Amino acid sequence: MYRILIVEDEKDTAAPVQEALRLYGYEADIASDGVMGVEMFAKNTYDLVLLDLKMPKMTGEEVLKKIREMDPYVYVIIYTNYGEFEEVKELANMGIDGYVNKGPDAELQELIDKVKEKLDPLDEEGVKELMGNMDNLPTK
């Protein structure tokens, strides 16, 4: 089972995301601020981090820097209301794996799809297709 860390200071946002992830078979923990997020990430193993940018105690950018120091390969998806083009471009250079707007037009399904794209890139059909193509490889 994949484990996800949600670093989000708004409980009304974090709780539905956590529940939706659980419905899709993911284990999800919530950190209510950046400092807690870094502490939880240091103590546990996560496959993916959903990260807000504007939080008390430590910004999302600061959290991202700390996470990248600890694990340069973990997936990090920014999930925020905020994000200017230049800021998102800078975050991309720091190694984010996706960006989803959680504003009024945001859909929870878009976030779930982005998580699935990273953690489960092949569905059952994709695996069957891949295995079928392997049967056609030349043999020595």
C-alpha positions in Angstrom: 0.0 0.0 0.0 1.3 3.4 -0.9 1.7 6.0 1.8 1.0 9.7 1.2 1.7 12.7 3.4 -0.7 15.6 3.0 0.9 18.9 4.3 -2.1 21.2 4.5 -3.1 23.7 7.2 -6.8 23.8 6.3 -8.6 20.9 7.9 -11.6 21.4 5.6 -9.4 20.7 2.7 -7.1 18.0 4.1 -9.8 15.7 5.5 -11.7 15.2 2.3 -8.5 14.6 0.4 -7.4 12.1 3.0 -10.7 10.3 2.7 -10.7 10.2 -1.1 -7.2 8.8 -1.1 -8.2 6.1 1.4 -11.2 5.2 -0.9 -8.6 4.6 -3.7 -6.5 2.3 -1.4 -3.9 4.8 -0.3 -2.8 5.4 3.3 -2.7 9.1 4.0 -1.4 11.1 7.0 -2.1 14.8 7.5 0.4 17.4 8.8 -1.3 20.7 9.7 1.7 22.9 9.1 5.1 22.9 7.4 7.1 22.1 10.5 4.9 19.1 11.3 5.2 18.0 7.7 9.0 18.0 7.8 9.0 16.2 11.2 6.5 13.5 9.9 8.5 13.1 6.7 11.7 12.6 8.7 10.1 9.9 10.9 8.2 7.9 8.3 8.5 6.6 4.8 6.2 8.2 2.2 5.8 7.5 -1.5 4.3 10.9 -2.3 3.7 14.3 -0.6 0.8 16.6 -1.3 2.1 20.0 -0.4 0.3 23.4 0.1 2.4 26.5 -0.4 1.0 29.0 2.1 1.1 27.6 5.6 1.9 28.8 9.1 5.4 28.2 10.6 7.0 27.2 7.3 6.1 27.8 3.7 5.6 25.0 1.2 8.8 26.0 -0.6 10.8 25.7 2.6 9.2 22.3 3.3 10.0 21.2 -0.3 13.7 22.1 0.3 13.8 20.1 3.5 12.1 17.1 1.9 14.4 17.2 -1.1 17.4 17.2 1.3 16.1 14.0 3.0 14.8 12.3 -0.2 15.4 13.7 -3.7 13.3 11.0 -5.3 9.9 11.1 -3.4 7.0 12.4 -5.5 5.9 15.9 -4.5 2.7 17.4 -5.9 1.9 21.0 -5.1 -1.8 21.4 -4.1 -2.6 25.0 -3.5 -4.8 28.1 -4.1 -1.7 30.1 -4.7 0.9 30.0 -7.4 2.2 32.6 -9.7 3.9 31.4 -12.9 7.4 32.4 -11.7 6.8 30.6 -8.3 5.6 27.4 -10.0 8.6 27.6 -12.4 11.0 27.8 -9.5 9.3 24.9 -7.7 9.6 22.9 -10.9 13.3 23.5 -10.8 13.3 22.3 -7.2 11.8 19.0 -8.4 8.1 19.0 -8.0 6.2 16.2 -9.8 3.0 18.0 -10.4 0.8 21.0 -9.6 -3.0 21.0 -8.9 -5.0 24.1 -8.1 -7.3 23.6 -5.1 -9.2 26.9 -5.8 -13.0 27.1 -6.3 -12.8 25.4 -9.7 -10.7 22.6 -8.5 -11.9 19.0 -8.6 -10.8 16.4 -6.1 -10.8 13.9 -9.0 -8.0 15.9 -10.7 -5.8 15.5 -7.7 -6.6 11.8 -7.3 -5.8 11.3 -11.0 -2.5 13.0 -10.6 -1.6 10.8 -7.6 -2.6 7.7 -9.5 -0.5 8.8 -12.5 2.6 8.9 -10.3 2.0 5.9 -8.0 0.0 3.6 -10.3 1.1 4.5 -13.9 -0.1 1.2 -15.3 -3.7 0.0 -14.8 -4.7 -3.6 -15.4 -5.1 -3.0 -19.2 -1.7 -1.3 -19.3 0.0 -4.3 -17.6 -1.7 -6.7 -20.0 -0.6 -4.7 -23.0 3.0 -4.5 -21.7 3.1 -8.2 -21.0 1.7 -8.9 -24.5 4.4 -6.8 -26.1 7.0 -8.7 -24.1 5.9 -11.9 -25.8 6.8 -10.4 -29.1 10.4 -9.6 -28.2 13.1 -11.4 -30.2 14.8 -14.3 -28.4 18.4 -15.3 -28.8 
